[in-house]
């Protein structure tokens, strides 16, 4: 579905991001994954190469909060491949701190990682996509961007901002042939969720109409569809993948 496409995936070393990278490789894309540290990038690349030595995948670890660092990493991809067809902004951080324990620095840090970092990737990539006549930008939102959550207010606030960014960029960049969409995952079996005790997991499952926690591959499948030509007339959408758990 993505044969010959060049994709950049931020936060691609584990969890949902790793599943997106793998799904793209399985479908013929060449992928550059961005991680936070050299060791996590190297570990992810080794794991992927162990699964299939023929996959064309490489990695980098720019500071996503630093526009210059990201611009430099994006330029390397452009120099190597001549184009960037798909940008997946998946990197981010969650939060559950009660508001009376917040500091302005804490709130600002989450917004920088979850919102500003996306724009730091979008700005240099958009220039490349406009030059080549189009492309696809995908953002990771969240179920809580729609319904909020009982603590950790910065996280749903940041993901609501991701939705606004997605809708607005879709309208602005559509005439340039650039589609912009987001996926809003629900509770997904990442390392953090998998480590929760059964007594905490079961009530969550009971609140999900499909009666199961999502798998990273469920989310990756949505990212695959939105990146593919099957979604060539889909832009400005926030695709919920949450088993209908939206309250």
ZIFENQUI-V206853 format. One record per backbone hydrogen bond with DSSP energy under -1.0 kcal/mol. NH is the residue of the N-H (numbers start at 1). CO is the residue of the C=O. Records with the same first field share a line. If there is no record, write none. Layout:
NH = CO ; CO
This chain:
2 = 27
4 = 28
5 = 2
7 = 30
8 = 86
9 = 32
10 = 88
12 = 34
18 = 14
19 = 15
20 = 16
21 = 17
22 = 18
23 = 19
24 = 20
25 = 21
26 = 22
28 = 25
29 = 24
30 = 5
31 = 56
32 = 7
33 = 58
34 = 9
35 = 60
41 = 37
42 = 38
43 = 39
44 = 40
45 = 41
46 = 42
47 = 43
48 = 44
49 = 45
50 = 46
51 = 47
52 = 48
55 = 52
57 = 55
58 = 31
60 = 33
66 = 63
70 = 66
71 = 67
72 = 68
73 = 69
74 = 70
75 = 71
76 = 72
77 = 73
78 = 74
79 = 75
80 = 76
81 = 77
82 = 78
85 = 6
86 = 6
87 = 136
88 = 8
89 = 138
90 = 88
101 = 98
102 = 99
107 = 103
108 = 104
109 = 105
110 = 106
111 = 107
112 = 108
113 = 109
114 = 110
115 = 111
116 = 111
117 = 112
119 = 115
120 = 116
121 = 117
122 = 118
123 = 119
125 = 121
126 = 122
127 = 123
128 = 124
129 = 125
130 = 126
131 = 127
132 = 128
134 = 129
135 = 177
136 = 85
137 = 179
138 = 87
139 = 181
140 = 89
141 = 183
143 = 185
145 = 142
146 = 143
147 = 143
148 = 144
152 = 97
155 = 152
157 = 153
158 = 154
159 = 155
160 = 156
161 = 157
162 = 158
163 = 159
164 = 160
165 = 161
166 = 162
167 = 163
168 = 164
169 = 165
170 = 166
171 = 167
172 = 168
173 = 169
174 = 170
176 = 173
177 = 174
178 = 173
179 = 135
181 = 137
182 = 237
183 = 139
184 = 239
186 = 241
189 = 214
190 = 188
194 = 190
195 = 191
196 = 193
200 = 197
201 = 197
202 = 198
205 = 201
206 = 202
208 = 205
211 = 208
214 = 187
218 = 215
219 = 215
220 = 216
221 = 217
222 = 218
223 = 219
224 = 220
225 = 221
226 = 222
227 = 223
228 = 224
231 = 228
232 = 229
234 = 231
236 = 180
239 = 182
241 = 184
245 = 242
246 = 244
